[in-house]
Amino acid sequence: MPEDGKPAVEPLVFKAYLTRLGDSLFLDTIMPPDRGDRDKGPRHLIWIVEIKHPELTVRHLSEDFIAAHPNSISRVVTSSPLGIKQLKVTATTRELGDYVSKHARNDAAWMRPGRLRHR
């Protein structure tokens, strides 16, 4: 921490909603508009959550999986002037819920797990 006691970077604060769909838990984290997309809209990050006390495992929905299955959910792909592609899901809340529920147990649909452990 710098000498003045203030953090060098402001912490990023998310809104988050934990919900159960079927037998699975999902976390929808929402990045504020000023830290979200190039169009300044909020950005949702979808995670599947498993709780096995004392460990919490989270896995982010894979953009590669969505891109590899173009007809499975409504989405658009944009490209920056530098050629950087960004995938944005445009499905309704219900369609997204159905999609993540359908693929909850498909390991290819989720990124490598991150684990948090209670001390």
C-alpha positions in Angstrom: 0.0 0.0 0.0 1.3 3.5 -0.8 2.6 5.7 2.0 -0.5 7.9 2.0 -2.5 4.8 3.0 -4.8 5.0 0.0 -5.0 2.0 -2.4 -3.2 2.6 -5.7 -6.3 1.4 -7.6 -9.9 1.8 -6.7 -11.5 -1.5 -5.9 -13.9 -2.9 -8.4 -17.3 -3.4 -6.9 -19.8 -5.8 -8.5 -23.4 -6.4 -7.9 -24.0 -10.2 -7.7 -27.0 -12.4 -7.7 -26.9 -16.1 -6.6 -29.7 -18.2 -8.0 -30.6 -21.9 -8.2 -31.8 -23.3 -11.5 -32.7 -26.9 -11.2 -30.0 -28.6 -9.2 -27.3 -26.0 -9.9 -26.3 -22.7 -8.4 -25.3 -19.8 -10.6 -23.8 -16.4 -9.9 -24.5 -13.4 -12.1 -21.9 -10.7 -11.4 -22.6 -7.4 -13.0 -19.7 -5.0 -13.7 -20.7 -1.3 -13.5 -21.3 0.5 -16.8 -18.2 2.6 -16.5 -16.0 -0.5 -16.3 -18.1 -2.7 -18.7 -18.4 -2.9 -22.4 -17.0 -0.4 -25.0 -20.6 0.8 -25.4 -20.6 1.7 -21.7 -23.4 -0.8 -20.8 -23.2 -3.1 -17.8 -21.4 -6.5 -18.4 -22.7 -9.7 -16.9 -20.3 -12.5 -16.0 -22.1 -15.8 -15.5 -20.5 -18.4 -13.1 -21.6 -21.9 -12.0 -21.0 -22.4 -8.3 -20.4 -25.6 -6.4 -20.3 -25.6 -2.6 -18.6 -28.5 -0.8 -17.8 -27.3 2.7 -15.2 -25.8 3.3 -14.6 -25.1 -0.4 -16.4 -23.0 -3.0 -15.7 -23.7 -6.7 -16.6 -21.2 -9.4 -16.4 -21.6 -13.1 -17.0 -18.8 -15.7 -19.2 -19.5 -18.7 -16.9 -20.1 -21.7 -17.0 -17.6 -24.6 -15.2 -20.2 -26.7 -18.0 -22.7 -26.1 -20.6 -20.2 -27.0 -18.7 -19.2 -30.2 -18.3 -22.9 -31.2 -22.1 -23.4 -31.1 -23.4 -20.3 -32.9 -27.0 -21.5 -33.1 -27.3 -22.4 -29.4 -28.0 -18.9 -28.0 -28.5 -15.4 -29.4 -25.3 -13.5 -29.6 -23.3 -11.0 -31.6 -19.6 -10.7 -32.2 -18.0 -7.3 -32.6 -14.5 -6.4 -33.5 -12.4 -3.4 -32.4 -10.3 -1.4 -34.8 -7.3 -3.5 -33.7 -9.2 -6.7 -34.7 -10.0 -7.8 -31.1 -13.2 -9.8 -31.1 -15.8 -9.5 -28.3 -18.7 -11.9 -28.0 -21.9 -10.5 -26.4 -24.9 -12.7 -25.5 -28.1 -11.0 -26.5 -30.5 -13.6 -25.3 -33.4 -12.9 -22.9 -33.0 -13.7 -19.2 -35.2 -16.8 -19.7 -33.2 -18.0 -22.7 -29.9 -17.5 -20.8 -31.3 -19.4 -17.8 -32.4 -22.2 -20.0 -29.0 -22.3 -21.7 -26.9 -22.4 -18.5 -29.2 -25.0 -17.0 -28.9 -27.2 -20.1 -25.1 -27.0 -20.0 -24.6 -27.0 -16.2 -22.9 -30.4 -16.3 -21.1 -30.0 -19.6 -17.5 -29.3 -18.6 -16.7 -27.8 -22.0 -19.2 -25.0 -21.4 -17.3 -23.7 -18.3 -13.8 -22.4 -17.8 -11.2 -24.0 -15.5 -12.4 -23.9 -11.9 -11.3 -21.4 -9.3 -11.4 -22.6 -5.7 -11.9 -20.6 -2.5 -11.4 -22.3 0.8 -12.6 -21.1 4.2 -9.9 -20.9 6.8 
